[in-house]
């Protein structure tokens, strides 16, 4: 998918590309807020409630109700959002296509979560990280080439996600929603818990999208499109950790009582972290080349991509700390960490954007992840007596991150 997005910069002009990515970013920003903690709550129910079909169906109905209500409000709010959030730069056609992606994506994510727990975890992960991207990339390039516009790119994303949902639909359809009974009763039962679980997840998932919207408002839609590319490239350094966090979810519940599981998780985390380090090296080598190839990359592209990738990759050394806290009933703790760090860093990134420094925005974005995950890992060690990383890998993460910052600072200064 990253490759298709990079090619898209050669097909669309900077404004059309920026509109497509800002519209998509807004939709991605809204997805976790409307899905709330649906995926995590389903994961907990499957692990701790012996696959209670009625409870699972009730959660699905509650999430669907929130999504429908939210979609109606978003559709009505475009005139206000266009002036306040998009600075009049996102046309209504692109906006409405992008928000149509929200319910389809949420339904797919719920289906894939159930697939991981009730079917094959490895096959579900392959479909999430590979198969659906293999569907999306050619559709995106083909339609954008035939009709170069933000509208065609947005339509391609919607069509591809719909096809992915169709392929995973059987894991949702096995839970009959008519067995739930009263929707209002299901809503009252699950909404509070969904909110407690989902708000930290939503904030974490929304951070990079908030950065894109912030840059769009302060630095313009073209720079926002460039930053979105920087983030997509940097995110490849987190792919090993993201795959591990999904795969390890079924084993995090009650982890502190299983020393053997902790040791296995540390071994897996070490291998995952080393793969992330290799990814950072790859980004450091490839970003300067991509900077020359891309149609909308400015002079700060390579340095910004490297410093953000380093923050993401080296923060992953601590393992799935957010998932651990949420699955083990410590949602308020994770929420407190996320909100506190988000407020501080969002203010700093706004000041950096006002100063016109894309590298500083990217550096702060990476440092946010690094410091927050470190703080969470310290809390888990103090409260539960476990750590999901070895001392040597933690030391390597500090040394590697410091080396990258010094390298980028030398060139920037």
C-alpha positions in Angstrom: 0.0 0.0 0.0 2.9 2.3 0.7 4.2 1.7 -2.8 0.9 2.5 -4.3 0.6 5.7 -2.4 4.1 6.7 -3.4 3.2 6.1 -7.1 0.1 8.1 -6.6 2.3 11.2 -6.1 3.4 10.8 -9.7 -0.2 10.5 -10.9 -2.0 13.2 -9.0 -0.8 16.8 -8.6 0.1 18.0 -5.1 -3.3 19.6 -4.4 -5.3 16.5 -5.5 -3.0 14.2 -3.6 -3.2 16.4 -0.5 -7.1 16.5 -0.7 -7.2 12.7 -0.9 -4.8 12.2 2.0 -6.4 14.8 4.2 -9.9 13.4 3.5 -8.6 9.8 4.2 -6.9 11.0 7.3 -10.1 12.5 8.7 -11.9 9.2 8.0 -9.2 7.2 9.7 -9.3 9.7 12.6 -13.0 9.1 13.1 -12.9 5.3 12.9 -11.5 4.5 16.3 -13.7 7.1 18.0 -16.8 5.5 16.5 -15.6 1.9 16.9 -14.7 2.7 20.5 -13.2 -0.3 22.1 -15.1 -2.9 20.1 -12.2 -4.9 19.0 -10.6 -5.0 22.4 -13.9 -5.8 24.1 -14.5 -8.7 21.7 -11.0 -10.0 22.4 -11.6 -9.9 26.1 -15.1 -11.6 25.8 -13.7 -14.4 23.7 -10.9 -15.0 26.1 -12.7 -14.6 29.5 -16.3 -15.4 28.7 -16.1 -18.7 27.0 -17.3 -17.4 23.6 -20.7 -16.2 24.8 -22.5 -15.6 21.5 -25.2 -13.3 22.9 -22.6 -11.1 24.6 -20.5 -10.9 21.4 -23.6 -10.1 19.3 -24.6 -7.5 21.8 -21.3 -5.7 21.5 -21.5 -5.8 17.7 -25.0 -4.2 17.8 -23.8 -1.5 20.2 -20.8 -0.6 18.0 -23.1 -0.6 14.9 -25.5 1.8 16.6 -22.7 4.2 17.5 -21.3 4.1 14.0 -24.7 4.8 12.4 -25.4 7.7 14.7 -21.9 9.1 14.2 -22.1 8.8 10.4 -25.3 10.8 10.3 -23.7 13.6 12.4 -20.6 13.6 10.3 -22.7 13.9 7.1 -24.6 16.9 8.6 -21.4 18.5 9.9 -19.5 19.0 6.7 -20.3 22.8 6.3 -18.9 23.5 9.7 -15.9 21.1 9.4 -15.0 22.5 6.0 -14.5 26.0 7.4 -13.0 25.2 10.8 -11.0 22.0 10.2 -10.3 21.8 6.5 -9.8 25.5 5.7 -12.1 25.1 2.7 -9.6 22.8 1.0 -11.5 19.5 0.9 -14.4 19.3 -1.6 -17.7 17.8 -0.4 -17.5 14.9 -2.9 -14.1 13.7 -1.4 -15.4 14.2 2.1 -18.6 12.1 1.7 -16.8 9.3 -0.1 -14.1 9.2 2.7 -16.6 9.1 5.6 -18.4 6.2 3.7 -15.2 4.3 4.4 -15.8 4.5 8.2 -18.6 1.8 8.7 -17.0 -0.6 6.2 -13.6 -0.4 7.9 -15.1 -0.8 11.4 -17.1 -3.9 10.3 -14.0 -5.4 8.7 -11.9 -4.8 11.9 -14.5 -6.5 14.0 -14.6 -9.4 11.6 -10.9 -9.7 11.6 -10.7 -9.7 15.4 -13.1 -12.5 15.6 -11.2 -14.3 12.9 -8.0 -14.1 14.9 -9.6 -15.6 18.0 -12.1 -18.1 16.5 -10.3 -19.1 13.3 -6.7 -18.9 12.3 -4.7 -16.1 13.9 -2.0 -16.3 11.3 -4.4 -16.2 8.3 -6.3 -13.3 9.8 -3.1 -11.4 10.3 -2.0 -12.1 6.7 -5.3 -10.9 5.4 -5.1 -7.7 7.6 -1.6 -6.8 6.7 -1.1 -8.3 3.3 -4.1 -9.6 1.4 -6.3 -6.5 1.7 -3.4 -4.2 0.8 -2.8 -6.5 -2.3 -6.4 -5.8 -3.3 -6.3 -2.1 -2.5 -3.0 -1.1 -4.3 -3.9 -2.1 -7.9 -7.4 -0.7 -7.6 -6.0 2.6 -6.3 -3.4 2.9 -9.1 -5.8 1.7 -11.9 -8.6 4.0 -11.1 -6.4 7.0 -10.3 -4.6 6.5 -13.6 -7.8 6.3 -15.6 -9.3 9.4 -13.7 -6.5 11.4 -12.0 -8.4 13.0 -9.1 -8.9 12.9 -5.3 -12.4 11.5 -6.0 -11.2 8.5 -7.9 -8.6 7.7 -5.3 -11.2 7.9 -2.6 -13.6 5.7 -4.5 -10.9 3.1 -5.0 -10.2 2.9 -1.3 -13.9 2.4 -0.5 -14.3 -0.3 -3.1 -11.2 -2.2 -1.9 -12.3 -2.1 1.7 -15.8 -3.3 0.8 -14.3 -6.3 -1.0 -12.1 -7.1 2.1 -15.1 -7.0 4.3 -16.9 -9.4 2.0 -14.1 -11.9 2.3 -14.2 -11.8 6.1 -18.0 -11.5 6.6 -18.5 -15.0 7.8 -17.0 -14.2 11.2 -19.6 -11.5 11.8 -22.5 -13.4 10.4 -22.0 -16.4 12.7 -23.4 -14.2 15.6 -27.1 -13.7 15.0 -27.9 -10.1 15.8 -31.6 -10.8 16.2 -30.8 -12.7 19.4 -29.7 -9.5 21.1 -33.3 -8.3 21.8 -33.4 -4.6 22.8 -30.8 -2.4 21.2 -31.2 0.2 24.0 -30.5 -2.6 26.6 -27.3 -3.6 24.7 -26.3 0.0 24.5 -26.7 0.6 28.2 -24.8 -2.6 29.0 -21.7 -2.0 26.9 -21.4 1.6 26.0 -19.6 2.7 29.2 -17.1 -0.1 29.0 -16.6 0.5 25.3 -15.8 4.1 26.0 -13.3 3.3 28.7 -11.5 0.8 26.5 -11.9 2.7 23.2 -11.0 6.3 24.1 -7.3 5.5 24.7 -7.3 3.4 21.6 -8.9 6.1 19.6 -6.5 8.8 20.8 -3.5 6.6 20.0 -4.8 5.8 16.6 -5.8 9.4 15.9 -2.5 11.0 16.8 -0.8 10.8 13.4 -4.1 11.8 11.7 -4.3 14.8 14.0 -0.8 15.7 12.9 -1.9 15.7 9.3 -4.9 17.9 10.0 -2.8 20.2 12.1 -0.3 20.6 9.3 -3.1 21.1 6.8 -4.5 24.0 8.9 -1.1 25.6 9.6 1.1 24.8 6.7 -1.3 24.0 3.8 -2.8 21.0 2.1 0.4 20.2 0.0 2.6 20.0 3.0 0.0 17.9 4.8 0.1 15.4 1.9 3.9 15.3 2.2 3.8 14.7 5.9 1.3 11.9 5.4 3.8 10.2 3.1 6.5 10.7 5.7 4.3 9.0 8.3 3.4 6.1 5.9 7.0 5.5 5.1 8.1 5.7 8.8 5.3 3.4 9.8 7.0 0.5 8.0 9.5 0.5 10.9 6.5 -0.4 13.2 5.1 -3.2 11.0 6.8 -6.0 12.9 5.6 -4.6 16.3 2.1 -4.0 15.0 1.9 -7.6 13.7 3.2 -8.8 17.1 0.7 -6.8 19.1 -2.2 -8.3 17.1 -0.8 -11.8 17.3 0.0 -11.6 21.1 -3.5 -10.2 22.1 -4.9 -13.6 22.9 -2.0 -14.2 25.3 -2.0 -10.9 27.3 -4.9 -11.6 29.6 -3.4 -12.6 33.0 0.1 -12.5 31.7 1.7 -11.7 35.0 0.7 -15.0 36.5 2.4 -17.0 33.7 6.2 -16.7 33.9 6.7 -19.1 30.9 4.4 -16.9 28.7 6.4 -13.8 29.8 9.7 -15.4 28.7 8.2 -16.5 25.3 6.9 -13.0 24.8 10.3 -11.5 25.5 11.9 -13.8 23.0 9.4 -12.8 20.4 9.7 -9.1 21.3 13.5 -9.2 20.9 13.2 -10.7 17.3 10.5 -8.2 16.5 12.5 -5.2 17.8 15.6 -6.3 15.7 13.4 -6.4 12.6 12.2 -2.8 13.4 15.9 -1.7 13.7 16.6 -3.1 10.3 13.6 -1.2 9.0 14.9 2.1 10.3 18.2 1.4 8.5 16.3 0.7 5.3 14.3 4.0 5.7 17.6 5.9 6.2 18.9 4.5 3.0 15.8 4.7 0.9 14.3 8.1 2.0 16.9 10.3 0.1 16.2 8.3 -3.1 12.4 8.6 -2.6 12.8 12.3 -2.0 14.0 12.7 -5.6 11.4 10.3 -7.0 8.2 11.6 -5.4 6.2 14.3 -7.0 5.5 16.3 -3.8 8.6 15.7 -1.5 10.3 18.8 -0.2 13.9 19.1 1.0 13.1 17.9 4.6 11.4 14.7 3.5 14.3 12.3 4.1 15.4 13.6 7.5 11.8 13.9 8.8 11.0 10.3 7.7 14.2 8.9 9.4 13.6 10.7 12.8 10.0 9.7 12.9 10.7 6.1 12.0 13.3 6.0 14.8 10.8 7.2 17.4 8.2 4.6 16.3 10.6 1.7 16.0 12.6 2.3 19.2 9.4 2.8 21.2 8.3 -0.7 20.2 11.0 -2.3 22.3 8.7 -2.3 25.3 6.1 -4.5 23.6 2.3 -4.2 23.5 2.0 -2.1 26.6 -1.2 -0.4 25.7 -2.9 -3.6 24.7 -1.7 -5.2 28.0 -3.2 -2.5 30.1 -6.5 -2.5 28.3 -7.0 -6.3 28.2 -6.1 -6.6 31.8 -8.7 -4.1 33.0 -6.5 -1.0 33.4 -8.1 1.2 30.8 -8.2 4.3 33.0 -4.5 4.1 33.5 -3.8 3.8 29.8 -6.2 6.7 29.2 -4.4 8.9 31.7 -1.0 8.3 30.1 -2.3 8.9 26.5 -4.2 12.1 27.3 -1.4 13.6 29.4 1.3 13.0 26.7 -1.1 13.9 23.9 -1.9 17.4 25.2 1.8 18.3 25.9 3.1 17.1 22.5 0.2 18.5 20.5 1.0 21.9 21.8 4.7 21.5 20.9 3.9 20.2 17.4 1.6 23.1 16.8 4.4 25.5 17.7 6.8 23.6 15.4 4.3 23.8 12.6 3.8 27.5 13.2 7.6 27.8 12.9 7.4 26.0 9.5 9.6 23.1 10.6 8.5 19.8 9.2 11.5 18.0 10.7 10.7 19.2 14.2 7.1 18.2 13.9 8.2 14.7 12.8 10.8 14.5 15.6 8.2 15.4 18.2 5.8 12.9 16.8 8.4 10.1 17.2 9.5 11.3 20.7 5.8 11.2 21.8 5.6 7.5 21.1 9.1 6.8 22.6 8.4 8.6 26.0 4.8 7.4 26.4 5.6 3.7 25.8 8.6 4.0 28.1 6.4 5.5 30.9 3.7 2.8 30.4 6.4 0.0 30.6 7.7 1.5 33.8 4.2 1.5 35.3 3.6 -2.1 34.3 6.9 -3.2 35.9 6.1 -1.3 39.1 2.5 -2.5 39.4 2.7 -6.1 38.0 6.3 -6.9 38.2 6.8 -7.8 34.6 8.6 -6.4 31.6 8.1 -7.5 28.0 11.7 -6.6 26.9 15.2 -7.6 28.0 17.6 -5.1 29.5 19.9 -5.4 26.5 17.2 -4.5 24.0 16.1 -1.5 26.1 19.6 -0.2 26.2 19.9 -0.7 22.4 16.7 1.3 21.9 18.1 4.3 23.8 21.5 4.2 22.1 19.9 3.7 18.6 17.4 6.5 19.1 20.0 8.9 20.4 22.3 8.1 17.4 19.6 8.9 14.9 18.6 12.2 16.6 22.2 13.3 16.6 22.6 12.3 12.9 19.5 14.2 11.8 20.4 17.2 14.1 23.9 17.4 12.5 22.4 17.7 9.0 19.5 20.0 10.0 21.6 22.4 12.1 
